[in-house]
């Protein structure tokens, strides 16, 4: 039965530079990159290609020896021109010089009615071979799902409330058939509910309103209402031993296309956003696209932060970086590498402050779109208890005590205080408002890895 969730706790960050709903002309980038660092839990990657090899979209590039059935495949066709490694030969990037026209590996094609008759094993096999399996994320831990597990339910969040987030319905315009086929594929993996969660604050788009064989729920409230972790907490909470899978709507549509057309097509609409972008809009490209090509001549200024993803949870990649596997957005904002004398004590209506202390007048225009930079307005200091984290995390957990339990490596309290329900994006607002300037997301990941490896 469909449910409606009304959230009051949270905090919306309104920034200048939201993408206009139009698709701009875009030339095919010369290079793309597959980045193993996009995936949590990969510990022993094994390369299947070498520099100079030619690949197609869907050709295996590598696998992880700890879960060797899961293949990671090329997003486009072309020549492998560089395999970039870091310290201790850590694999960072596999760069591909792309063909002018993408060629695809061919997989089995099925009609809509055929999908209903496919076995779970057949569907699993095709997702594994194509390279689309890594799109399925397991909760707890936020790692790639194990194909041998059976989740108690599967969640798809059909809206995003992060700052400057792309419009999911716009990204899926005209892909109703693929999206429904993708849902039919996911339906095979659980006897529980397949949840499709939409925003109660907006009109439900046709692609979601007509979805079949799912439980459509409505969620309202400020960010992080669009986070799938918050939705899981209120609809089907995770206890020790439970497994839930999550998939983004864009990847659901790609799964549908894989089965209907037999190709691994990573093309998607990417939102180019941020206050330093002269014309925020969408471009159609493939996963792993070059950021410099995506940005083109759209930016103003030279001391900028280029982020793959959103400003709260994205990765700073620089102008020469590449779009992440799970990202559908590029954000460009000013760097904040400056010192500000008595900046915290001077009244200002320009600064955004959740506490109403940093910018004493900011609360008078809380909904105003702002230009914010990366300055943290202070250095790291003692971890103090303010009670603020609970105001932006609409979940029945005690975040301050949890973070301290992680720092103390207290396994029992980590579990008791709700670590199984969280991944980085769920605590990003805690990091944003933290007066102690701690790397909250990094602390949480360290805790998750401690629990997972124990």
N, C-alpha and C positions, 0 to 999 in steps of 0.2 A: 504494500500500500504506500502510495506517495506521501511524503512528509514535507512540512514547511518548517524551516529553522530560522529563527529570528535572533540575530546576534547584536548585542549592544556594545560589547568591548572590542576595541581595535582602534586604528588610527589611519586615516587616509592622508597620503602625502601627495598634494596637488602640485605638479610641476609644469613648467612651460615646455611645450614641444611635443604634444601628443600627435600621432600620425593621422593625417587626413585620410578618409576612406576612399582612396583612389590608388591605382597601380601605375607607377611611373615607368616609362621606357627604361630598359636596362640591358646593357651589353653583357654577354656571357663572360664571367671572369676567366682569366688565363689559368689560375691555380686554385686548387681546393686542398683542404687538409683534413685528414681523419686524426682525431686527438684521443689517444687512450686515456688521457688525464680527465676526460669528460665523465668517466665512469668510476663510481666507487666500488671498491672490493676487488679490482683487478690486481693480482699480486705477482703472477708469473706469466706475462704475455709471451706468446710464441709467434714470431713473424712467419708469414706464408709467402711473402713477396720480397723482391730485392730491387734495388735501384736499376732502372732500365726496363723493368717488366711492364708490359701492357695489360691493362685491366678494363673490365666493363663495369657498369653500375651493377652491383650485386656480386662481384668477384671477391672471394675471401681474402682479407688482408692479414688477419691474425686471429688467434684464439687465446684464451686463458687456460693454462694447464690445470687449474683447479676446477674448471667447469668446461671441459674441452668440447662439449656438444654445441656450445654457444659460439657462433662465428660472427666476426666483425667484418663487414664488407665495404667495398668502395662505394662512395656516394655518387660518383660520376665515372665516366670512362676516360681513358687517357694513359699517359706514361707516368710511372712512379719515378719522380725526379730527385726526391730527397727523403731519407729516413733520418729524422733529427732525434738525437739523444741528449740527455742531460747528465747530471752527476750520477756516478756509478752505473753509467750506460742505461739510465732510465729512459724508456721509450716515450718521446714527447709528441712527435707528429710524423705522419706519413703523407708527404705532399705529392699531389697528382697534377701534372700538366694536362689540362682537360682538352678533350676533342671539341671541335666546333659544334658537332652534333652528338649528343649523348647516345651511346649504344648500351643496350641492356642485356644482362644474362636472362635467359628464358626459364621460367618456372611453370609449374602446372597451372592451367587456366580452368576456371570453374564458373558455371552459371550460378545465379542467385539460389536457385533450387538445389543445385549440387552441394552448396556449402552446408545446407541443412542436413545432408546425408553423409558428410565427411565425419570420420572418427576424430576423436581428440588427438590420437597419435599422428594421423595424417596432417592435421593442422599444425601441430607442434613441429613436425619434421620440416614443413615448408617455411615456417617462421624462422626456424633455426638455420636452415640452409641459405635463406635470403639475406640474413643479417638484420631482420626486423625484431628478433627476440629481445635485444637490449632495450627496446622501447618499453618493455614491461618492467615496472619497478615494484619491488617487494617492500611492504611495510611489515614488521619493523626494519630498521637499519637503512632504508633508502638505497638498496643495492639492486643489481639486476636479478630478476626472479629466477629461481631454480626450476627448470622444466620438469623436474621429478616431483615437485610439490603440487598440492591442490589447495587453492585459496578458499577461505570461507566466503569471500565476496570480492567483487571487482568494482573499482570506482573510476569514473571519468568526470572531471570537473569541466563544465562547458563554459566557464567564464573565468576571467583573471582580474584580480583587484590590485595587483602590484602597480607601482608608479609608472605611468605612460604605457601600460600594458596594451598589446594589440587586441583588436576586437576579434574574438574567436569565431563568431558567426560569419564575419566578413572573410576571414581566412578560409572558411569552408564553403563559401558561396559556390553553388553549382556542383558540389560534391556529395549531394544527398545520398546517391546510390552507393558510393564508396564508403561513406560513413556508416550506413546501415549494414553493409556487408561486413565491415570491420567489427561492428557490435555483434553480429551473428557469429563471427569467428571467436570473439572473446566469450560469448555465451557458453561455448563448449567446455570451458575450463573450470566452471564452478556449478555446483548445485544450489548455491546461495544466490543472493541478489546481485544483479549487474546494475549499479547505481549510475544514473546520468543526472548530474546536479546542475541546475540552471539558476540564474539570478532572479530573485523575486522583485528586484528593483528595476528590471528592464523587461521589455516585451520579449517573449521567447521566440527565437528565430525558427523558421520553418524546418531547418535541418534537424533541430532538436525536438521540436513539437511533434513531428511525425515519426519519431524514433519508435521502433517496435521491440518487444521482448526485453524491455528495460524498466526499471523503476525510476521514474522522473521525479526528482525532488527539487524544491525551491529553497534557496538560501538568501537571506537578506542581511545587510549590515556592512560596516566599514571593513577595510582590509584588516585581517587576512581571511575574510569570508570566502574568497575564491580559492584558498589553499585546500587541496584535497585532504591534507592531514586534519584540518579543523572539521571538515565535513565528515570524515571517518569517525572522529571523536564523538560527534553528536548523533550519528546514524548507526554505527556498528563498531563500538570501541574495541581497541586491540588489547588483549590480555596476554600474559606470558604463554607462549606456545601457539598463539594465533598467527595466521598469515593472511594478508590482504594484498591484492595487486592493484596497481594504479597505472593508467595509460592516458597520455594527453590526447585531446580530440584530433590534432593534426596527425599523430601516429595511428590513431584508429582509422582515419581515412586512408592512410598509406597501406595499412593492412588489408582494407577492403580492395584497394586497387591491385595489390599483390595477387589476391585470389581471383579477382574478376578478369584481370588482363595479363597476369603471369609475369609482372615485372616489379622490381624494387625501385620505385620512383620516389626519390627524396625531395622532389621539388615542393616548394611551399612559399607562401607570402611572408616576407619578413618586414617588420615595422622598423623604419629608420626614425629614431626619436631623440629628443633632448633639446635643451635650450640653445645649444650651439649649432643646431641643424637649421639651415635657412628654409628648407622646404620639407618638413616631416611628412612622410608618406610611405607607401608600401612598395616593395619591389619583389618580383618573383625570381627565386634562385633555388639552388640546391644546398643541402646540408654541407657544412664545411666551407662555405664561400669565403673569399677574401674580403676582409673588412675594408681595405682601402678601395676596392672596387665598389662595394656596397655604398660607401660614403660618397665616393666620387667628388664632385665639387660642391657638396652641400654644406660643409662646415665653415664656421667663421671663428677666427682666433687660432692661436698656435700652441697654447699651453692647456691641453684638453685631456680628459680621461675617456678612452674608448672602451666601452663595456659590451661584451657579448652577453645579452640578457638584460635584466632590469637593474636599477641602481641599488637595490637592496641585496640581491642574491647573485647577481651576475659576476662575470670574471673580467677583470681588466686585461685586455689583450693588446692594447696599443694599436696604432693605425696599420701596422703590418701584420696583425694577427688574423685569426680565422673564426668564423661563426661556430659556436658549440653545437654538439649533437642535439641537445634538448632545448636549444634556444631558438626563439622565433622573433627576436628583437635585438636591435643594436641601439645603445644609449650613448649619447655624447654630451658630457657636462664639463664645466670648468674644473681644472685642478685646484686644490685648496692648499697648495704648498707655500703658505705665508703665515706670518705671525701677526697677531692682532692684540695690541696692548689694551688691557681692560675691556676686551670685546664682550665678555660675559656680563659686564655690569652696566654697559651703555644701553639705554632704552632704544628699541628699534622696532619698526613695523615691517621691516624687510626680511627679518630672520624668522625661521619656523622653529617653534619650541613647543614640545608636548607638555613640558613642565610649567610653561608660562613664566619662566625665570630667565632663560637665556635671552629671549627677546620679549621684553615686558609688554610690548604692544601687539605682539604677533597674534594673540588670541582674538583681537578685534577684527581680524581679516583671515580667519582660519581656513576659509574655502578658496582664498585667492590663489591663483597659479603663481608659483615662485620660481626664481632662478637660484638653485642651490649648487654649491660646489662640494668637493670632497673633504674639506677641512672638518676635523673632529672637534674644534674649539676646545681643546684641552688635551692633556696627556694621560696615559694610563695611571691609575691610582688605586688605592685600596678598594676592595670589593665591598661597597656599602649596601645596606638593605633599605630601600626606599618604598617598596610596595607598588612601584610603578609597573613592573613587568606584568603583574596580574591584570592591569588595566588594558593592556594591548594584546593579551593572549587569551582568547575566549575558549579556554579549555580548563577542565578541573584538574590542573596540576599546580605544583608550587615551584615555579621556575627558579627563584633565587636559591632555594634549598637544593634543588636539583643540580644547578651549576656548581654549587659548593661541594656537593657530593661527588661530582665528576672530578673536580680538582683534587679532592682527597682520595680519589680512587676507591670510594665506598660503594661496592657493587650492590649490596643489599638495599641501600637507600636509593641508589640510581633506579633500580627496578621499582621500588615502592613509590617513588616520586614521579613516575610516568615517562621514563625515557623511551619506552617502546612506542609511544604515540607520536614522537617528534622526529623531524629531520630539520636541516638547516633553515629552510624557508619559513618554518613555523615560528622560529625564534628571531628572525631577522629584525622585526620591529623592536624586540628587546634590546638588540645590539644598537639600533638607531637611537633609542632614548636613554641608553645606559650612561649615567653620569660618571661612572668609573672607567669608561672607554675600553671595556674588555672586548676581545674578539669572541663574542658569544657563540657565533656559528662554528668557529673552529673548536671551541671548548666542547660543544655538543658532539661534533664529529669524533673527537678524541674519545668521548664517553661511549658513543655507539660502537666504536672499534674495540674498546676495552671489553664491552659486554659480548660482542659478536665473537671475539677471539678467546673468550674465557672458557 
